[in-house]
């Protein structure tokens, strides 16, 4: 016979159902029926996921800044747009998760390690071309100008089908 409490067995078999069961138990104030160990793990994983989302946004900014700096002849409007969009995402994540700010140094270092490798792969430049440590501080990552000329209305009109 299985000695596990029902909720813990349920967690191992059906995480989705377990989550809703735990939410119902919390709302009902049935503290003694809660799967505390797994609840604590899941709550911590929410925090890790937020840090991962910030790291992902910074990784994309960093990769595109490296490409921007090391292959200026290949710059595209999409690189500038990606940098702007991911800066906005990073700003939003930090605004919603202020306690991540003290971890920014580690998050940037992790993001840069991945961005460096990805930039090497996308540019066909040797990994050694890119600095081993992040050459940008947080302010530069988030605000350094990456300017691209505005779209030429005549060129856009020439490409657009007649409506």
MDTraj code that builds the backbone (N, CA, C; nanometers):
import mdtraj as md
import numpy as np

residues = "UNK UNK UNK UNK UNK UNK UNK UNK UNK UNK UNK UNK UNK UNK UNK UNK UNK UNK UNK UNK UNK UNK UNK UNK UNK UNK UNK UNK UNK UNK UNK UNK UNK UNK UNK UNK UNK UNK UNK UNK UNK UNK UNK UNK UNK UNK UNK UNK UNK UNK UNK UNK UNK UNK UNK UNK UNK UNK UNK UNK UNK UNK UNK UNK UNK UNK UNK UNK UNK UNK UNK UNK UNK UNK UNK UNK UNK UNK UNK UNK UNK UNK UNK UNK UNK UNK UNK UNK UNK UNK UNK UNK UNK UNK UNK UNK UNK UNK UNK UNK UNK UNK UNK UNK UNK UNK UNK UNK UNK UNK UNK UNK UNK UNK UNK UNK UNK UNK UNK UNK UNK UNK UNK UNK UNK UNK UNK UNK UNK UNK UNK UNK UNK UNK UNK UNK UNK UNK UNK UNK UNK UNK UNK UNK UNK UNK UNK UNK UNK UNK UNK UNK UNK UNK UNK UNK UNK UNK UNK UNK UNK UNK UNK".split()
xyz = np.array([
    [0.0840, -0.1186, 0.0000],
    [0.0000, 0.0000, 0.0000],
    [0.0883, 0.1247, 0.0000],
    [0.0468, 0.2269, -0.0714],
    [0.1218, 0.3509, -0.0836],
    [0.1003, 0.4366, 0.0402],
    [0.2134, 0.4691, 0.1109],
    [0.2043, 0.5499, 0.2326],
    [0.2086, 0.7000, 0.2043],
    [0.2293, 0.7381, 0.0781],
    [0.2371, 0.8800, 0.0457],
    [0.1014, 0.9461, 0.0652],
    [0.1021, 1.0685, 0.1177],
    [-0.0240, 1.1424, 0.1211],
    [-0.0734, 1.1627, -0.0224],
    [-0.2025, 1.1712, -0.0394],
    [-0.2623, 1.1806, -0.1725],
    [-0.2040, 1.2967, -0.2542],
    [-0.1884, 1.4126, -0.1936],
    [-0.1411, 1.5293, -0.2675],
    [-0.0016, 1.5069, -0.3238],
    [0.0895, 1.4466, -0.2465],
    [0.2253, 1.4250, -0.2956],
    [0.2271, 1.3255, -0.4101],
    [0.1495, 1.2184, -0.3991],
    [0.1419, 1.1228, -0.5093],
    [0.0837, 1.1918, -0.6322],
    [-0.0137, 1.2754, -0.6105],
    [-0.0774, 1.3483, -0.7196],
    [0.0246, 1.4389, -0.7898],
    [0.1135, 1.5016, -0.7146],
    [0.2167, 1.5887, -0.7713],
    [0.3028, 1.5117, -0.8698],
    [0.3425, 1.3924, -0.8324],
    [0.4288, 1.3114, -0.9179],
    [0.3566, 1.2617, -1.0427],
    [0.2263, 1.2457, -1.0347],
    [0.1496, 1.1892, -1.1456],
    [0.0844, 1.2937, -1.2359],
    [0.0523, 1.4103, -1.1795],
    [-0.0258, 1.5090, -1.2540],
    [-0.0014, 1.6474, -1.1949],
    [0.1068, 1.7111, -1.2363],
    [0.1442, 1.8407, -1.1789],
    [0.0358, 1.9457, -1.2013],
    [-0.0291, 1.9414, -1.3150],
    [-0.1348, 2.0383, -1.3441],
    [-0.2499, 2.0232, -1.2443],
    [-0.2973, 1.9021, -1.2282],
    [-0.4058, 1.8771, -1.1333],
    [-0.3637, 1.9074, -0.9913],
    [-0.2394, 1.8718, -0.9585],
    [-0.1856, 1.8988, -0.8249],
    [-0.1889, 2.0490, -0.7955],
    [-0.1475, 2.1304, -0.8934],
    [-0.1420, 2.2754, -0.8725],
    [-0.2806, 2.3314, -0.8393],
    [-0.3805, 2.2888, -0.9123],
    [-0.5153, 2.3389, -0.8862],
    [-0.5703, 2.2849, -0.7547],
    [-0.5343, 2.1627, -0.7214],
    [-0.5755, 2.1059, -0.5926],
    [-0.5143, 2.1854, -0.4775],
    [-0.3855, 2.2181, -0.4899],
    [-0.3179, 2.2943, -0.3852],
    [-0.3771, 2.4341, -0.3728],
    [-0.4091, 2.4965, -0.4851],
    [-0.4712, 2.6296, -0.4812],
    [-0.6053, 2.6237, -0.4080],
    [-0.6829, 2.5204, -0.4354],
    [-0.8129, 2.5054, -0.3678],
    [-0.7936, 2.4845, -0.2176],
    [-0.6936, 2.4041, -0.1802],
    [-0.6655, 2.3811, -0.0380],
    [-0.6225, 2.5106, 0.0304],
    [-0.5390, 2.5893, -0.0368],
    [-0.4967, 2.7186, 0.0185],
    [-0.6168, 2.8097, 0.0401],
    [-0.7000, 2.8204, -0.0606],
    [-0.8174, 2.9085, -0.0507],
    [-0.9135, 2.8631, 0.0586],
    [-0.9189, 2.7333, 0.0808],
    [-1.0090, 2.6791, 0.1837],
    [-0.9460, 2.6832, 0.3227],
    [-0.8185, 2.7235, 0.3303],
    [-0.7507, 2.7284, 0.4595],
    [-0.7199, 2.5909, 0.5161],
    [-0.7076, 2.4921, 0.4316],
    [-0.6799, 2.3549, 0.4771],
    [-0.5284, 2.3321, 0.4786],
    [-0.4618, 2.4031, 0.5694],
    [-0.3157, 2.4051, 0.5761],
    [-0.2578, 2.2662, 0.5984],
    [-0.3201, 2.1849, 0.6793],
    [-0.2678, 2.0521, 0.7131],
    [-0.2725, 1.9557, 0.5939],
    [-0.3503, 1.9868, 0.4913],
    [-0.3596, 1.9005, 0.3731],
    [-0.2645, 1.9431, 0.2611],
    [-0.1959, 2.0549, 0.2809],
    [-0.1071, 2.1063, 0.1764],
    [0.0196, 2.0219, 0.1630],
    [0.0702, 2.0160, 0.0426],
    [0.1968, 1.9494, 0.0112],
    [0.3066, 2.0565, 0.0214],
    [0.3468, 2.0863, 0.1444],
    [0.4364, 2.1991, 0.1727],
    [0.5691, 2.1883, 0.0976],
    [0.6299, 2.0717, 0.0977],
    [0.7606, 2.0539, 0.0328],
    [0.7538, 2.0905, -0.1155],
    [0.6572, 2.0360, -0.1850],
    [0.6461, 2.0654, -0.3278],
    [0.5976, 2.2082, -0.3529],
    [0.5117, 2.2599, -0.2669],
    [0.4682, 2.3991, -0.2808],
    [0.5871, 2.4939, -0.2714],
    [0.6741, 2.4708, -0.1750],
    [0.7928, 2.5553, -0.1594],
    [0.8808, 2.5475, -0.2840],
    [0.8996, 2.4263, -0.3362],
    [0.9791, 2.4096, -0.4586],
    [0.9175, 2.4864, -0.5752],
    [0.7871, 2.4763, -0.5883],
    [0.7188, 2.5432, -0.6994],
    [0.7248, 2.6952, -0.6869],
    [0.7128, 2.7456, -0.5662],
    [0.7213, 2.8906, -0.5460],
    [0.8615, 2.9397, -0.5811],
    [0.9642, 2.8659, -0.5392],
    [1.1008, 2.9033, -0.5756],
    [1.1211, 2.8983, -0.7263],
    [1.0579, 2.8023, -0.7925],
    [1.0749, 2.7914, -0.9378],
    [1.0137, 2.9112, -1.0101],
    [0.9114, 2.9720, -0.9517],
    [0.8544, 3.0941, -1.0100],
    [0.9606, 3.2039, -1.0095],
    [1.0311, 3.2177, -0.8991],
    [1.1375, 3.3175, -0.8907],
    [1.2490, 3.2902, -0.9898],
    [1.2886, 3.1638, -1.0010],
    [1.3930, 3.1281, -1.0980],
    [1.3475, 3.1577, -1.2405],
    [1.2215, 3.1339, -1.2688],
    [1.1692, 3.1600, -1.4034],
    [1.1769, 3.3089, -1.4367],
    [1.1498, 3.3946, -1.3396],
    [1.1591, 3.5388, -1.3636],
    [1.3036, 3.5791, -1.3919],
    [1.3977, 3.5231, -1.3168],
    [1.5391, 3.5510, -1.3417],
    [1.5787, 3.5005, -1.4800],
    [1.5284, 3.3842, -1.5188],
    [1.5582, 3.3289, -1.6512],
    [1.5023, 3.4176, -1.7624],
    [1.3837, 3.4727, -1.7414],
    [1.3244, 3.5619, -1.8422],
    [1.4088, 3.6882, -1.8589],
    [1.4574, 3.7431, -1.7481],
    [1.5440, 3.8606, -1.7558],
    [1.6736, 3.8249, -1.8271],
    [1.7325, 3.7116, -1.7901],
    [1.8569, 3.6687, -1.8541],
    [1.8376, 3.6505, -2.0046],
    [1.7264, 3.5946, -2.0446],
    [1.6989, 3.5729, -2.1867],
    [1.6912, 3.7052, -2.2630],
    [1.6228, 3.8030, -2.2060],
    [1.6128, 3.9337, -2.2708],
    [1.7503, 3.9992, -2.2813],
    [1.8278, 3.9942, -2.1735],
    [1.9620, 4.0539, -2.1756],
    [2.0541, 3.9793, -2.2720],
    [2.0399, 3.8482, -2.2803],
    [2.1202, 3.7684, -2.3737],
    [2.0962, 3.8146, -2.5171],
    [1.9706, 3.8374, -2.5523],
    [1.9405, 3.8827, -2.6882],
    [1.9940, 4.0228, -2.7142],
    [1.9835, 4.1116, -2.6167],
    [2.0411, 4.2456, -2.6327],
    [2.1917, 4.2336, -2.6530],
    [2.2569, 4.1569, -2.5667],
    [2.4027, 4.1437, -2.5742],
    [2.4480, 4.0810, -2.7056],
    [2.3805, 3.9759, -2.7492],
    [2.4187, 3.9119, -2.8748],
    [2.4086, 4.0113, -2.9899],
    [2.3005, 4.0881, -2.9930],
    [2.2835, 4.1829, -3.1022],
    [2.3785, 4.3022, -3.0906],
    [2.4131, 4.3433, -2.9690],
    [2.5149, 4.4486, -2.9542],
    [2.6504, 4.3998, -3.0048],
    [2.6849, 4.2759, -2.9741],
    [2.8109, 4.2203, -3.0244],
    [2.8109, 4.2164, -3.1770],
    [2.7030, 4.1683, -3.2351],
    [2.6941, 4.1641, -3.3810],
    [2.7023, 4.3059, -3.4378],
    [2.6346, 4.3997, -3.3727],
    [2.6330, 4.5400, -3.4157],
    [2.7748, 4.5977, -3.4152],
    [2.8497, 4.5666, -3.3095],
    [2.9840, 4.6225, -3.2947],
    [3.0889, 4.5520, -3.3800],
    [3.0751, 4.4215, -3.3994],
    [3.1794, 4.3445, -3.4665],
    [3.1509, 4.3178, -3.6140],
    [3.0316, 4.3457, -3.6599],
    [3.0007, 4.3346, -3.8028],
    [2.9146, 4.4529, -3.8466],
    [2.9705, 4.5740, -3.8351],
    [2.8909, 4.6926, -3.8687],
    [2.8435, 4.6932, -4.0143],
    [2.9178, 4.6298, -4.1018],
    [2.8795, 4.6261, -4.2432],
    [2.7554, 4.5398, -4.2678],
    [2.7175, 4.4588, -4.1708],
    [2.6020, 4.3700, -4.1870],
    [2.4825, 4.4116, -4.1006],
    [2.4888, 4.5298, -4.0433],
    [2.3796, 4.5758, -3.9569],
    [2.2467, 4.5760, -4.0320],
    [2.1435, 4.5403, -3.9583],
    [2.0094, 4.5421, -4.0168],
    [1.9135, 4.6126, -3.9220],
    [1.8038, 4.6558, -3.9801],
    [1.6991, 4.7191, -3.8998],
    [1.6473, 4.6197, -3.7959],
    [1.6404, 4.4912, -3.8313],
    [1.5868, 4.3925, -3.7368],
    [1.6760, 4.3801, -3.6135],
    [1.8067, 4.3989, -3.6278],
    [1.8942, 4.3964, -3.5097],
    [1.8575, 4.5107, -3.4161],
    [1.8402, 4.6300, -3.4733],
    [1.8052, 4.7468, -3.3916],
    [1.6698, 4.7266, -3.3233],
    [1.5750, 4.6686, -3.3952],
    [1.4424, 4.6434, -3.3380],
    [1.4516, 4.5407, -3.2256],
    [1.5295, 4.4344, -3.2469],
    [1.5459, 4.3327, -3.1424],
    [1.6072, 4.3940, -3.0173],
    [1.7094, 4.4754, -3.0343],
    [1.7728, 4.5406, -2.9192],
    [1.6699, 4.6248, -2.8440],
    [1.5942, 4.7060, -2.9159],
    [1.4941, 4.7925, -2.8513],
    [1.3868, 4.7100, -2.7804],
    [1.3359, 4.6081, -2.8477],
    [1.2297, 4.5262, -2.7876],
    [1.2774, 4.4523, -2.6633],
    [1.3966, 4.3953, -2.6695],
    [1.4471, 4.3188, -2.5552],
    [1.4880, 4.4109, -2.4403],
    [1.5315, 4.5313, -2.4714],
    [1.5558, 4.6295, -2.3646],
    [1.4252, 4.6600, -2.2923],
    [1.3188, 4.6771, -2.3684],
    [1.1880, 4.7024, -2.3069],
    [1.1459, 4.5853, -2.2183],
    [1.1665, 4.4633, -2.2664],
    [1.1302, 4.3451, -2.1870],
    [1.2119, 4.3409, -2.0579],
    [1.3431, 4.3648, -2.0682],
    [1.4290, 4.3618, -1.9494],
    [1.3851, 4.4679, -1.8492],
    [1.3532, 4.5864, -1.8982],
    [1.3054, 4.6938, -1.8105],
    [1.1779, 4.6511, -1.7389],
    [1.0868, 4.5895, -1.8122],
    [0.9606, 4.5426, -1.7536],
    [0.9868, 4.4356, -1.6480],
    [1.0735, 4.3385, -1.6784],
    [1.1031, 4.2322, -1.5817],
    [1.1619, 4.2899, -1.4540],
    [1.2525, 4.3873, -1.4671],
    [1.3130, 4.4476, -1.3483],
    [1.2121, 4.5296, -1.2692],
    [1.1230, 4.5967, -1.3391],
    [1.0198, 4.6752, -1.2710],
    [0.9272, 4.5836, -1.1916],
    [0.8949, 4.4681, -1.2485],
    [0.8037, 4.3734, -1.1836],
    [0.8734, 4.2848, -1.0804],
    [1.0070, 4.2828, -1.0830],
    [1.0845, 4.1942, -0.9948],
    [1.2052, 4.2700, -0.9407],
    [1.1791, 4.3709, -0.8583],
    [1.2858, 4.4582, -0.8083],
    [1.3957, 4.3824, -0.7349],
    [1.3622, 4.2710, -0.6733],
    [1.4633, 4.1974, -0.5967],
    [1.5660, 4.1289, -0.6864],
    [1.5488, 4.1350, -0.8182],
    [1.6503, 4.0814, -0.9094],
    [1.7675, 4.1785, -0.9269],
    [1.7478, 4.3059, -0.8954],
    [1.8536, 4.4060, -0.9170],
    [1.9865, 4.3688, -0.8519],
    [1.9879, 4.3209, -0.7270],
    [2.1168, 4.2843, -0.6678],
    [2.1861, 4.1679, -0.7402],
    [2.1128, 4.0917, -0.8176],
    [2.1689, 3.9775, -0.8904],
    [2.2103, 4.0131, -1.0326],
    [2.1953, 4.1399, -1.0716],
    [2.2210, 4.1796, -1.2098],
    [2.3601, 4.1418, -1.2587],
    [2.4606, 4.1574, -1.1759],
    [2.5968, 4.1235, -1.2180],
    [2.6080, 3.9787, -1.2621],
    [2.5549, 3.8880, -1.1820],
    [2.5585, 3.7454, -1.2163],
    [2.4715, 3.7148, -1.3376],
    [2.3557, 3.7770, -1.3445],
    [2.2650, 3.7528, -1.4569],
    [2.3287, 3.8006, -1.5866],
    [2.3910, 3.9176, -1.5841],
    [2.4580, 3.9697, -1.7038],
    [2.5738, 3.8786, -1.7434],
    [2.6519, 3.8331, -1.6462],
    [2.7645, 3.7439, -1.6775],
    [2.7157, 3.6154, -1.7441],
    [2.6090, 3.5574, -1.6918],
    [2.5532, 3.4352, -1.7517],
    [2.4969, 3.4633, -1.8905],
    [2.4259, 3.5744, -1.9045],
    [2.3681, 3.6106, -2.0342],
    [2.4781, 3.6356, -2.1364],
    [2.5850, 3.7017, -2.0939],
    [2.6937, 3.7331, -2.1866],
    [2.7648, 3.6067, -2.2344],
    [2.7863, 3.5124, -2.1444],
    [2.8531, 3.3875, -2.1833],
    [2.7782, 3.3213, -2.2991],
    [2.6460, 3.3172, -2.2893],
    [2.5644, 3.2582, -2.3955],
    [2.5606, 3.3480, -2.5192],
    [2.5470, 3.4788, -2.4988],
    [2.5395, 3.5733, -2.6104],
    [2.6678, 3.5713, -2.6926],
    [2.7796, 3.5601, -2.6263],
    [2.9097, 3.5563, -2.6943],
    [2.9165, 3.4360, -2.7878],
    [2.8763, 3.3207, -2.7364],
    [2.8784, 3.1982, -2.8176],
    [2.7814, 3.2102, -2.9358],
    [2.6619, 3.2635, -2.9095],
    [2.5630, 3.2787, -3.0162],
    [2.6084, 3.3803, -3.1206],
    [2.6693, 3.4893, -3.0770],
    [2.7189, 3.5894, -3.1715],
    [2.8274, 3.5291, -3.2597],
    [2.9132, 3.4482, -3.2009],
    [3.0166, 3.3806, -3.2789],
    [2.9530, 3.2910, -3.3853],
    [2.8534, 3.2152, -3.3456],
    [2.7861, 3.1262, -3.4399],
    [2.7129, 3.2004, -3.5498],
    [2.6498, 3.3111, -3.5169],
    [2.5716, 3.3848, -3.6165],
    [2.6573, 3.4703, -3.7086],
    [2.7756, 3.5098, -3.6634],
    [2.8609, 3.5961, -3.7454],
    [2.9703, 3.5188, -3.8177],
    [2.9899, 3.3944, -3.7805],
    [3.1014, 3.3129, -3.8305],
    [3.2369, 3.3705, -3.7902],
    [3.2383, 3.4546, -3.6878],
    [3.3641, 3.5036, -3.6317],
    [3.4057, 3.4078, -3.5209],
    [3.5360, 3.3888, -3.5068],
    [3.5856, 3.3002, -3.4023],
    [3.5459, 3.3544, -3.2649],
    [3.5176, 3.2637, -3.1748],
    [3.4771, 3.3020, -3.0397],
    [3.5796, 3.3950, -2.9751],
    [3.7076, 3.3734, -3.0062],
    [3.8144, 3.4535, -2.9448],
    [3.8103, 3.6000, -2.9874],
    [3.7373, 3.6319, -3.0926],
    [3.7240, 3.7710, -3.1374],
    [3.6485, 3.8537, -3.0333],
    [3.5555, 3.7894, -2.9648],
    [3.4720, 3.8590, -2.8674],
    [3.5365, 3.8545, -2.7293],
    [3.5291, 3.9633, -2.6528],
    [3.5884, 3.9643, -2.5181],
    [3.5318, 3.8514, -2.4313],
    [3.6175, 3.7961, -2.3455],
    [3.5730, 3.6877, -2.2573],
    [3.4729, 3.7359, -2.1533],
    [3.4895, 3.8584, -2.1077],
    [3.3945, 3.9147, -2.0112],
    [3.3151, 4.0255, -2.0793],
    [3.1991, 4.0498, -2.0290],
    [3.1074, 4.1451, -2.0910],
    [3.1704, 4.2845, -2.0998],
    [3.1789, 4.3399, -2.2201],
    [3.2402, 4.4718, -2.2364],
    [3.1447, 4.5881, -2.2069],
    [3.0217, 4.5568, -2.1728],
    [2.9209, 4.6600, -2.1504],
    [2.8745, 4.6575, -2.0051],
    [2.8600, 4.7761, -1.9464],
    [2.7964, 4.7800, -1.8144],
    [2.6447, 4.7842, -1.8352],
    [2.5703, 4.7731, -1.7272],
    [2.4251, 4.7650, -1.7385],
    [2.3679, 4.8871, -1.8098],
    [2.4198, 5.0050, -1.7786],
    [2.3699, 5.1268, -1.8418],
    [2.3892, 5.1216, -1.9935],
    [2.5057, 5.0768, -2.0383],
    [2.5309, 5.0666, -2.1825],
    [2.4407, 4.9615, -2.2467],
    [2.4222, 4.8498, -2.1781],
    [2.3349, 4.7446, -2.2313],
    [2.1949, 4.8004, -2.2558],
    [2.1492, 4.8820, -2.1646],
    [2.0103, 4.9278, -2.1687],
    [1.9878, 5.0591, -2.2439],
    [2.0926, 5.1409, -2.2590],
    [2.0664, 5.2743, -2.3146],
    [2.1591, 5.3170, -2.4273],
    [2.2658, 5.2451, -2.4515],
    [2.3576, 5.2875, -2.5570],
    [2.2823, 5.3028, -2.6887],
    [2.2996, 5.4157, -2.7557],
    [2.2259, 5.4356, -2.8809],
    [2.2615, 5.3302, -2.9866],
    [2.1600, 5.2789, -3.0498],
    [2.1735, 5.1889, -3.1641],
    [2.0809, 5.2489, -3.2682],
    [2.1383, 5.3342, -3.3505],
    [2.0560, 5.4123, -3.4411],
    [2.0499, 5.3476, -3.5781],
    [1.9346, 5.3536, -3.6339],
    [1.9117, 5.3018, -3.7677],
    [1.8284, 5.4056, -3.8403],
    [1.8630, 5.4344, -3.9646],
    [1.7842, 5.5362, -4.0354],
    [1.6367, 5.4969, -4.0428],
    [1.5486, 5.5957, -4.0382],
    [1.4063, 5.5640, -4.0504],
    [1.3770, 5.5044, -4.1882],
    [1.2708, 5.4308, -4.1956],
    [1.2320, 5.3692, -4.3223],
    [1.2050, 5.4774, -4.4262],
    [1.2453, 5.4502, -4.5488],
    [1.2221, 5.5416, -4.6600],
    [1.0793, 5.5196, -4.7102],
    [0.9905, 5.6193, -4.6944],
    [0.8510, 5.6007, -4.7360],
    [0.8376, 5.5642, -4.8836],
    [0.9235, 5.6193, -4.9693],
    [0.9153, 5.5889, -5.1126],
    [0.9493, 5.4423, -5.1383],
    [1.0513, 5.3915, -5.0683],
    [1.0892, 5.2510, -5.0859],
    [0.9786, 5.1595, -5.0353],
    [0.9168, 5.1966, -4.9243],
    [0.8066, 5.1162, -4.8713],
    [0.6886, 5.1155, -4.9681],
    [0.6574, 5.2316, -5.0261],
    [0.5457, 5.2402, -5.1198],
    [0.5733, 5.1568, -5.2442],
    [0.6989, 5.1544, -5.2884],
    [0.7347, 5.0771, -5.4077],
    [0.7193, 4.9275, -5.3839],
    [0.7398, 4.8823, -5.2613],
    [0.7293, 4.7398, -5.2290],
    [0.5870, 4.6981, -5.1964],
    [0.5028, 4.7929, -5.1604],
    [0.3663, 4.7604, -5.1186],
    [0.2794, 4.7321, -5.2404],
    [0.1980, 4.6275, -5.2312],
    [0.1054, 4.6014, -5.3425],
    [-0.0012, 4.7107, -5.3484],
    [-0.0499, 4.7345, -5.4669],
    [-0.1577, 4.8330, -5.4823],
    [-0.2808, 4.7844, -5.4084],
    [-0.3403, 4.8752, -5.3359],
    [-0.4598, 4.8388, -5.2588],
    [-0.5832, 4.8903, -5.3273],
])
top = md.Topology()
chain = top.add_chain()
for i, resn in enumerate(residues, 1):
    res = top.add_residue(resn, chain, resSeq=i)
    for name in ("N", "CA", "C"):
        top.add_atom(name, md.element.get_by_symbol(name[0]), res)
traj = md.Trajectory(xyz[None], top)
